[in-house]
């Protein structure tokens, strides 16, 4: 799914402007997030890191609840944005931030694509 989307929106993924995204909350250091922007199209990539700080049982992925109040901040001029999780097909409406626990319900990474407000 991700490779198909990348081919379909080559300008966004290959040449879009790189925008680092801030994180906040109790597990902010355990998340890395950035976006690409081309015209009004945006792609947010969010991934977990430093998993040894989150749990000791490695038979499963970290539960969504481990991310607590951690959030990724969305640039003000983009919000609200309706984004699609490329990997799950789920639609998300994002305001000034999106909760990592919502993004990581199934897996500890997400790629969201959509159109910015401005």
C-alpha atoms as an extended CHARMM CRD file, in Angstrom:
* protein
*
       118  EXT
         1         1  UNK       CA              0.0000000000        0.0000000000        0.0000000000  PROA      1               0.0000000000
         2         2  UNK       CA              2.7560000000        2.4370000000        0.9310000000  PROA      2               0.0000000000
         3         3  UNK       CA              4.8070000000        1.7820000000       -2.1980000000  PROA      3               0.0000000000
         4         4  UNK       CA              1.7130000000        2.2100000000       -4.3930000000  PROA      4               0.0000000000
         5         5  UNK       CA              0.9500000000        5.5400000000       -2.7020000000  PROA      5               0.0000000000
         6         6  UNK       CA              4.5620000000        6.6380000000       -3.0880000000  PROA      6               0.0000000000
         7         7  UNK       CA              4.4260000000        5.9220000000       -6.8240000000  PROA      7               0.0000000000
         8         8  UNK       CA              1.0550000000        7.6770000000       -7.1420000000  PROA      8               0.0000000000
         9         9  UNK       CA              2.3050000000       10.7940000000       -5.3160000000  PROA      9               0.0000000000
        10        10  UNK       CA              5.9380000000       10.8080000000       -6.3760000000  PROA      10              0.0000000000
        11        11  UNK       CA              6.3380000000       14.5940000000       -6.1470000000  PROA      11              0.0000000000
        12        12  UNK       CA              5.1430000000       14.6060000000       -2.5280000000  PROA      12              0.0000000000
        13        13  UNK       CA              7.3530000000       11.7510000000       -1.3200000000  PROA      13              0.0000000000
        14        14  UNK       CA             10.4710000000       12.4050000000       -3.4210000000  PROA      14              0.0000000000
        15        15  UNK       CA             10.5750000000       16.1870000000       -3.7240000000  PROA      15              0.0000000000
        16        16  UNK       CA              8.2320000000       17.5000000000       -1.0300000000  PROA      16              0.0000000000
        17        17  UNK       CA              9.6960000000       19.9380000000        1.4790000000  PROA      17              0.0000000000
        18        18  UNK       CA             10.9310000000       18.2590000000        4.6750000000  PROA      18              0.0000000000
        19        19  UNK       CA              9.1880000000       19.5310000000        7.8380000000  PROA      19              0.0000000000
        20        20  UNK       CA             10.2620000000       18.1710000000       11.2470000000  PROA      20              0.0000000000
        21        21  UNK       CA              7.2730000000       17.7300000000       13.5720000000  PROA      21              0.0000000000
        22        22  UNK       CA              7.3920000000       18.3870000000       17.3120000000  PROA      22              0.0000000000
        23        23  UNK       CA              6.1520000000       15.8260000000       19.8200000000  PROA      23              0.0000000000
        24        24  UNK       CA              4.8470000000       16.3670000000       23.3370000000  PROA      24              0.0000000000
        25        25  UNK       CA              3.8340000000       14.2650000000       26.3150000000  PROA      25              0.0000000000
        26        26  UNK       CA              5.3300000000       11.6140000000       28.5450000000  PROA      26              0.0000000000
        27        27  UNK       CA              6.7680000000        9.4780000000       25.7280000000  PROA      27              0.0000000000
        28        28  UNK       CA              7.7710000000       12.2880000000       23.3550000000  PROA      28              0.0000000000
        29        29  UNK       CA             11.3930000000       11.1400000000       23.2170000000  PROA      29              0.0000000000
        30        30  UNK       CA             10.1860000000        7.7140000000       22.0790000000  PROA      30              0.0000000000
        31        31  UNK       CA              8.6490000000        9.1090000000       18.8880000000  PROA      31              0.0000000000
        32        32  UNK       CA             10.1720000000       10.5780000000       15.7640000000  PROA      32              0.0000000000
        33        33  UNK       CA              7.9130000000       12.4710000000       13.3450000000  PROA      33              0.0000000000
        34        34  UNK       CA              8.3390000000       14.4500000000       10.1590000000  PROA      34              0.0000000000
        35        35  UNK       CA              6.2830000000       15.5160000000        7.1810000000  PROA      35              0.0000000000
        36        36  UNK       CA              6.7320000000       16.1450000000        3.4890000000  PROA      36              0.0000000000
        37        37  UNK       CA              4.7380000000       18.8690000000        1.7910000000  PROA      37              0.0000000000
        38        38  UNK       CA              4.2140000000       19.5470000000       -1.9110000000  PROA      38              0.0000000000
        39        39  UNK       CA              1.6580000000       22.2420000000       -2.6990000000  PROA      39              0.0000000000
        40        40  UNK       CA             -1.2910000000       21.4170000000       -0.4000000000  PROA      40              0.0000000000
        41        41  UNK       CA             -0.5260000000       17.6960000000       -0.1970000000  PROA      41              0.0000000000
        42        42  UNK       CA              1.0970000000       16.4820000000        3.0260000000  PROA      42              0.0000000000
        43        43  UNK       CA              2.5290000000       13.1720000000        4.1980000000  PROA      43              0.0000000000
        44        44  UNK       CA              3.2460000000       12.6360000000        7.9020000000  PROA      44              0.0000000000
        45        45  UNK       CA              5.5470000000        9.8210000000        8.9820000000  PROA      45              0.0000000000
        46        46  UNK       CA              5.5210000000        8.8750000000       12.6610000000  PROA      46              0.0000000000
        47        47  UNK       CA              7.5410000000        6.0460000000       14.2060000000  PROA      47              0.0000000000
        48        48  UNK       CA              8.2470000000        4.7580000000       17.6830000000  PROA      48              0.0000000000
        49        49  UNK       CA             11.8100000000        4.3370000000       18.9550000000  PROA      49              0.0000000000
        50        50  UNK       CA             13.7450000000        3.2730000000       22.0610000000  PROA      50              0.0000000000
        51        51  UNK       CA             11.3160000000        0.4230000000       22.6590000000  PROA      51              0.0000000000
        52        52  UNK       CA             13.3930000000       -1.0090000000       25.5140000000  PROA      52              0.0000000000
        53        53  UNK       CA             12.2300000000        1.9710000000       27.5830000000  PROA      53              0.0000000000
        54        54  UNK       CA              8.5880000000        1.0860000000       26.9730000000  PROA      54              0.0000000000
        55        55  UNK       CA              8.2750000000       -2.5780000000       27.8910000000  PROA      55              0.0000000000
        56        56  UNK       CA             10.1110000000       -5.7410000000       28.8340000000  PROA      56              0.0000000000
        57        57  UNK       CA              7.8560000000       -8.3140000000       27.1290000000  PROA      57              0.0000000000
        58        58  UNK       CA              8.9630000000       -8.6160000000       23.5140000000  PROA      58              0.0000000000
        59        59  UNK       CA              6.4360000000      -11.2610000000       22.4810000000  PROA      59              0.0000000000
        60        60  UNK       CA              4.1160000000       -8.4240000000       21.3330000000  PROA      60              0.0000000000
        61        61  UNK       CA              4.2950000000       -4.9120000000       19.9550000000  PROA      61              0.0000000000
        62        62  UNK       CA              3.8480000000       -2.1290000000       22.5380000000  PROA      62              0.0000000000
        63        63  UNK       CA              0.1800000000       -1.5720000000       23.3660000000  PROA      63              0.0000000000
        64        64  UNK       CA             -1.3610000000        1.7320000000       22.3010000000  PROA      64              0.0000000000
        65        65  UNK       CA             -1.8200000000        2.6180000000       25.9750000000  PROA      65              0.0000000000
        66        66  UNK       CA              1.9560000000        2.7680000000       26.5480000000  PROA      66              0.0000000000
        67        67  UNK       CA              2.0650000000        6.0540000000       24.6080000000  PROA      67              0.0000000000
        68        68  UNK       CA             -0.1400000000        7.7760000000       27.2340000000  PROA      68              0.0000000000
        69        69  UNK       CA             -0.5600000000       11.5100000000       26.4730000000  PROA      69              0.0000000000
        70        70  UNK       CA              2.1030000000       11.6400000000       23.7460000000  PROA      70              0.0000000000
        71        71  UNK       CA              1.0830000000       13.6200000000       20.6720000000  PROA      71              0.0000000000
        72        72  UNK       CA              2.5020000000       14.8780000000       17.3850000000  PROA      72              0.0000000000
        73        73  UNK       CA              1.9400000000       18.5660000000       16.7420000000  PROA      73              0.0000000000
        74        74  UNK       CA              0.4540000000       19.5060000000       13.3760000000  PROA      74              0.0000000000
        75        75  UNK       CA              1.5720000000       22.8610000000       11.9120000000  PROA      75              0.0000000000
        76        76  UNK       CA             -1.1290000000       25.4640000000       12.5570000000  PROA      76              0.0000000000
        77        77  UNK       CA             -1.5200000000       26.3820000000        8.8990000000  PROA      77              0.0000000000
        78        78  UNK       CA             -2.2750000000       22.7290000000        8.0080000000  PROA      78              0.0000000000
        79        79  UNK       CA             -4.9710000000       22.0730000000       10.6010000000  PROA      79              0.0000000000
        80        80  UNK       CA             -7.5960000000       20.8840000000       10.5230000000  PROA      80              0.0000000000
        81        81  UNK       CA             -6.5640000000       18.2300000000        8.0460000000  PROA      81              0.0000000000
        82        82  UNK       CA             -8.2900000000       15.0270000000        7.0280000000  PROA      82              0.0000000000
        83        83  UNK       CA             -5.6030000000       12.4090000000        6.6790000000  PROA      83              0.0000000000
        84        84  UNK       CA             -5.6170000000        8.7980000000        5.5580000000  PROA      84              0.0000000000
        85        85  UNK       CA             -3.4280000000        6.2150000000        7.2500000000  PROA      85              0.0000000000
        86        86  UNK       CA             -1.8410000000        4.6660000000        4.1690000000  PROA      86              0.0000000000
        87        87  UNK       CA             -1.1610000000        1.3550000000        5.9250000000  PROA      87              0.0000000000
        88        88  UNK       CA             -4.6230000000        0.7700000000        7.4210000000  PROA      88              0.0000000000
        89        89  UNK       CA             -6.8690000000        2.9100000000        5.1960000000  PROA      89              0.0000000000
        90        90  UNK       CA             -8.3520000000        4.5700000000        8.2850000000  PROA      90              0.0000000000
        91        91  UNK       CA             -9.3610000000        8.2520000000        8.0060000000  PROA      91              0.0000000000
        92        92  UNK       CA             -8.3110000000       10.6920000000       10.7400000000  PROA      92              0.0000000000
        93        93  UNK       CA             -9.3510000000       14.2970000000       11.2850000000  PROA      93              0.0000000000
        94        94  UNK       CA             -6.4190000000       16.0920000000       12.8830000000  PROA      94              0.0000000000
        95        95  UNK       CA             -6.5560000000       19.4170000000       14.6490000000  PROA      95              0.0000000000
        96        96  UNK       CA             -3.4500000000       21.0160000000       16.1190000000  PROA      96              0.0000000000
        97        97  UNK       CA             -2.1560000000       17.5940000000       17.2080000000  PROA      97              0.0000000000
        98        98  UNK       CA             -2.7940000000       13.8840000000       16.8730000000  PROA      98              0.0000000000
        99        99  UNK       CA             -2.4120000000       11.3980000000       19.7350000000  PROA      99              0.0000000000
       100       100  UNK       CA              0.2560000000        8.7640000000       19.1860000000  PROA      100             0.0000000000
       101       101  UNK       CA             -1.8890000000        6.1400000000       20.9390000000  PROA      101             0.0000000000
       102       102  UNK       CA             -4.4790000000        6.6490000000       18.1810000000  PROA      102             0.0000000000
       103       103  UNK       CA             -1.8720000000        6.3430000000       15.4290000000  PROA      103             0.0000000000
       104       104  UNK       CA             -0.2020000000        3.2820000000       16.9460000000  PROA      104             0.0000000000
       105       105  UNK       CA             -3.3070000000        1.1790000000       17.6510000000  PROA      105             0.0000000000
       106       106  UNK       CA             -2.1190000000       -1.6450000000       15.3540000000  PROA      106             0.0000000000
       107       107  UNK       CA              1.6150000000       -1.0120000000       14.9210000000  PROA      107             0.0000000000
       108       108  UNK       CA              4.1870000000        1.4860000000       16.2440000000  PROA      108             0.0000000000
       109       109  UNK       CA              4.4400000000        3.5220000000       13.0510000000  PROA      109             0.0000000000
       110       110  UNK       CA              2.1140000000        5.3610000000       10.7080000000  PROA      110             0.0000000000
       111       111  UNK       CA              2.1970000000        7.1880000000        7.3870000000  PROA      111             0.0000000000
       112       112  UNK       CA             -0.6530000000        9.6700000000        6.9430000000  PROA      112             0.0000000000
       113       113  UNK       CA             -1.4230000000       11.4330000000        3.6660000000  PROA      113             0.0000000000
       114       114  UNK       CA             -3.9040000000       14.1980000000        2.9530000000  PROA      114             0.0000000000
       115       115  UNK       CA             -4.5300000000       17.7920000000        2.0100000000  PROA      115             0.0000000000
       116       116  UNK       CA             -3.5680000000       20.7190000000        4.2100000000  PROA      116             0.0000000000
       117       117  UNK       CA             -6.0200000000       23.5420000000        4.8710000000  PROA      117             0.0000000000
       118       118  UNK       CA             -3.6470000000       26.1130000000        3.4020000000  PROA      118             0.0000000000
